């Protein structure tokens, strides 16, 4: 049945105004009747005449007015349709399933489809699936970035009701569609994105280059040729940076400041900072190859922030052992290189300076708390004992934070059990938190990652924190430390603490059990003085030997039982040789108290196999997969373990994996080795 067209809104009120006025006159006439009947009759006659004329005109003119309105609306709809059709902005309508119902000419030109295209929007833009449409993701509007035929667009989707489309009914047949349609607009931002990338590529990047072993390298060159070596290195660095259209300025004898465009940093990344290797090739008879560290900062809000990023990056590169490049941005830190062993420093100036600084910090406080890492080893506990002795010598109360005495350090802990002087030496986490205060200094040893310390919460309660560690730094570090002494070249933290002991106090006296404990830390971390052992390692061991350490007693402390020895032998015998150079095995020591220690020992034993460059032993313990990684000198296992969420040294590293089985963990390890080998990272 054909519906009648009805007026509504203000136009209806305007046309019917005469009738409303006549009704008002009728009310006035009633009031006049009450005053004067003759006047009321006269006015009533006038009102009847008024209504006769008004109604005649109303019913006569209404069809004419309606025809004029319909004609205007039709012409307006045609103009509107033409404008939408010829609109430069690409525009389309979709149904609730994402099917295209109508498109304008600009949209058709972009997608190269004829008028009347009725397929799903996903067939044009695969990333726009049905669940991403506004009606399906629970919003009225949505916006996505997409790429089509080399151009970049921002697609905006808006949910509109069919009632809003009533005036556009000549564009589509809305019959059969209930509820909502989706309007899609395409904004071409290709030129804008290109311009933004160009601006970003031209932004400033600040870098710093340090010569890691400047003094050591010059010591191996004849005095008359030293200036030549320095000149060749300067020329190599300046020529390399100039080729990148950058500026290189020498700040000190072994430090350079570089300025370049961000686009050039991308070239450095593509070449994996081959300047690291080129500098090593400078040789005029020097016994030691010169290595450099590079720190680059970019994407900061200001030039000053980029410079600060570069300083942080070079500190990270040096803290990780040098011979590598680090790029720092506000969002990420990227590492390159780091394949060579850091050269041991011959001078002890740094150790003396750090010792004096540590003494000043401890003497300014009333109490010292010492903390290592979770599941402490002999090096962690031995270093803590050394700091404990320093605190007592300086007349300060001290405690070692230790929650669980694991079997690997139980023999060394028992050395102090029978002596009443050490009665309150060891306390737990809760006791440490209660004891911490404004006059407490916390010394963290053998770890620089806050998440794996014995009590991470303790870092929040102590305003003064000292970090002593020999592990390479990673992205996660203990921030705002009052004193940080991290030396990756050191064999162990016990070696570092032994050096500090010699400078902290004149003729300091160490008890034999304390010397044994620290000596055992050096011995375990160096695998009986076979790994990362330098001149200063033996000097530290000699100091401890003079202080009362007994080699025979220490050896007895770490003898294994038959069950552990068999488990280690099984892990070695079942090892898989992967890609000729990598030994991978599983330590199935379920009934042992410390299977992870057995796994680490097995990894050390696997390096004795000829041709093996790196070994990995996996242990399933307490719902986690522990991976111990070892190498001699050709492979940086730290990089491999960092890729898997762990860390450590160039020759000694480890990681933990949760929520995975041991077979799956081996697969992840192999894929990591494959990927890093293909990229030349190991």
Order of alpha helices (4+ residues) and beta strands (2+ residues): alpha-alpha-alpha-beta-beta-alpha-beta-beta-beta-alpha-beta-alpha-alpha-beta-beta-alpha-alpha-beta-alpha-beta-beta-alpha-beta-alpha-beta-alpha-beta-alpha-beta-alpha-beta-beta-alpha-alpha-alpha-alpha-alpha-beta-beta-alpha-beta-beta-alpha-beta-beta-alpha
